[in-house]
Amino acid sequence: MSQVEPNSAKELLETIEKVWAKYPDLRLTQLLVNVIKPSESCSEIYYVEDSKLVKLLNELAAEELETSDV
């Protein structure tokens, strides 16, 4: 697994936004699976609804806040 590249988040989000605009009918997870083309099936991630992804991301952020408060 690669390390996070410094200052890459903004470029990554801008690129996702640009490409996703070309394929607006895809959910984010579908877009990523189509781009990455994993060697193994990713059916679970492929069918995650955007609303569920938002919920899960918010839960992760809340966990991170709780962990940093300790």
C-alpha positions in Angstrom: 0.0 0.0 0.0 1.4 3.4 -0.9 1.8 6.3 1.5 -0.3 9.4 1.3 1.3 11.9 -1.0 1.7 15.3 0.6 -0.8 17.9 -0.8 -2.5 15.4 -3.0 -6.0 15.5 -1.5 -7.1 18.7 -3.2 -5.9 17.4 -6.6 -7.5 14.1 -6.1 -10.9 15.6 -5.1 -10.7 18.0 -8.1 -9.9 15.1 -10.5 -12.7 13.0 -9.1 -15.1 15.9 -9.5 -14.0 16.4 -13.1 -14.3 12.8 -14.1 -17.5 12.2 -12.2 -19.1 15.1 -14.1 -18.6 13.0 -17.2 -20.3 10.0 -15.6 -23.0 11.5 -13.3 -25.1 8.4 -13.3 -22.4 6.4 -11.5 -22.2 6.3 -7.7 -18.8 7.3 -6.4 -18.0 3.7 -5.5 -18.9 2.5 -9.0 -16.7 5.2 -10.5 -13.7 4.2 -8.4 -14.2 0.5 -9.1 -14.4 1.2 -12.8 -11.2 3.3 -12.7 -9.2 1.0 -10.4 -10.3 -2.2 -12.2 -9.3 -4.4 -9.2 -8.1 -7.9 -10.0 -10.7 -9.4 -7.5 -14.4 -8.8 -7.5 -15.6 -5.9 -5.3 -19.3 -6.4 -5.5 -19.9 -5.2 -1.9 -18.2 -1.8 -2.6 -19.6 -1.6 -6.1 -23.2 -1.4 -4.8 -22.7 1.0 -1.9 -25.2 3.9 -2.3 -23.8 7.4 -2.0 -26.1 8.1 1.0 -24.7 5.1 2.8 -21.1 6.1 1.9 -21.8 9.6 3.4 -23.1 8.0 6.6 -20.1 5.7 6.9 -17.7 8.6 6.2 -19.4 10.7 8.9 -19.2 7.8 11.3 -15.5 7.5 10.6 -15.0 11.2 11.1 -16.8 11.0 14.4 -14.7 8.1 15.6 -11.6 10.0 14.7 -12.8 13.0 16.8 -13.6 10.7 19.7 -10.2 9.1 19.5 -8.4 12.4 19.4 -10.3 13.7 22.4 -9.0 10.8 24.6 
